[in-house]
Amino acid sequence: MINQNQKKNVLNRLNKIEGQIRGVNRMITEDRYCMDTLTQTRAVVSAIRKVEDLIMQQHLHTCVAVSMRSDNAEDKTEKINEIMDILSKFRQVG
């Protein structure tokens, strides 16, 4: 579970991303230069990846760490499979 400080950090980042998306929308509406628009979309993608990193880090430090310290083999296997699945998806996206 995400702690309150991390939650605030993630929500602040998501609000900034929302603003970036609105900016890209404006750029498209105003027929801005394609390369400038692409530069902004890359910034959005980078910002989203940072949010993913923060959430993954929190998950590893909380849910996964608790599971690995437990005696529940089924839960440990489930957490490992979840991590492997998400890593596989991340690699597909690039």
C-alpha positions as CSV (number, residue, x, y, z in Angstrom):
1,M,0.0,0.0,0.0
2,I,1.3,3.4,-0.9
3,N,2.2,5.7,2.1
4,Q,0.8,9.2,2.4
5,N,4.0,11.0,1.4
6,Q,4.5,8.9,-1.7
7,K,0.8,9.2,-2.5
8,K,1.1,13.0,-2.4
9,N,4.2,12.9,-4.5
10,V,2.5,10.7,-7.1
11,L,-0.6,12.8,-7.2
12,N,1.4,16.0,-7.6
13,R,3.2,14.4,-10.6
14,L,0.0,13.2,-12.1
15,N,-1.4,16.7,-11.8
16,K,1.6,18.1,-13.6
17,I,1.2,15.4,-16.3
18,E,-2.4,16.4,-16.7
19,G,-1.2,20.0,-17.3
20,Q,1.3,18.8,-19.9
21,I,-1.4,16.8,-21.7
22,R,-3.5,20.0,-21.8
23,G,-0.5,21.8,-23.2
24,V,0.0,19.2,-26.0
25,N,-3.7,19.4,-26.8
26,R,-3.3,23.2,-27.1
27,M,-0.3,22.7,-29.4
28,I,-2.3,20.4,-31.7
29,T,-5.2,22.8,-31.7
30,E,-2.9,25.8,-32.6
31,D,-1.1,23.8,-35.3
32,R,2.2,24.1,-33.6
33,Y,5.4,22.8,-35.2
34,C,5.3,18.9,-35.1
35,M,8.8,18.5,-33.6
36,D,7.9,20.9,-30.7
37,T,4.8,18.8,-30.1
38,L,6.7,15.6,-30.2
39,T,9.2,17.0,-27.7
40,Q,6.4,17.6,-25.4
41,T,4.8,14.2,-25.8
42,R,8.2,12.6,-25.0
43,A,8.2,14.7,-21.8
44,V,4.8,13.3,-20.9
45,V,6.0,9.8,-21.5
46,S,9.0,10.4,-19.4
47,A,6.9,11.8,-16.6
48,I,4.5,8.8,-16.7
49,R,7.5,6.4,-16.5
50,K,8.7,8.2,-13.4
51,V,5.3,7.8,-11.8
52,E,5.5,4.1,-12.7
53,D,8.9,3.9,-11.0
54,L,7.7,5.5,-7.8
55,I,4.7,3.2,-7.6
56,M,6.8,0.1,-8.3
57,Q,9.4,1.1,-5.7
58,Q,6.6,1.6,-3.1
59,H,5.1,-1.8,-4.1
60,L,8.5,-3.5,-3.7
61,H,9.1,-1.9,-0.3
62,T,5.7,-2.7,1.0
63,C,3.6,-5.4,-0.5
64,V,6.4,-7.5,-1.9
65,A,8.7,-7.1,1.1
66,V,5.9,-8.1,3.5
67,S,5.1,-11.1,1.4
68,M,8.7,-12.2,1.2
69,R,9.1,-12.0,5.0
70,S,6.0,-14.1,5.5
71,D,5.7,-17.9,5.7
72,N,3.1,-17.9,3.0
73,A,4.7,-19.6,0.0
74,E,1.6,-19.1,-2.2
75,D,1.6,-15.3,-1.6
76,K,5.4,-15.2,-2.3
77,T,4.8,-17.0,-5.6
78,E,2.0,-14.6,-6.5
79,K,4.1,-11.5,-5.9
80,I,6.9,-12.9,-7.9
81,N,4.6,-13.7,-10.8
82,E,3.0,-10.2,-10.6
83,I,6.5,-8.6,-10.9
84,M,7.5,-10.8,-13.8
85,D,4.2,-10.1,-15.6
86,I,4.6,-6.3,-15.3
87,L,8.3,-6.4,-16.3
88,S,7.3,-8.4,-19.3
89,K,4.7,-5.8,-20.2
90,F,7.2,-2.9,-19.7
91,R,9.7,-4.6,-22.0
92,Q,7.0,-5.0,-24.7
93,V,6.2,-1.2,-24.6
94,G,9.9,-0.2,-24.6
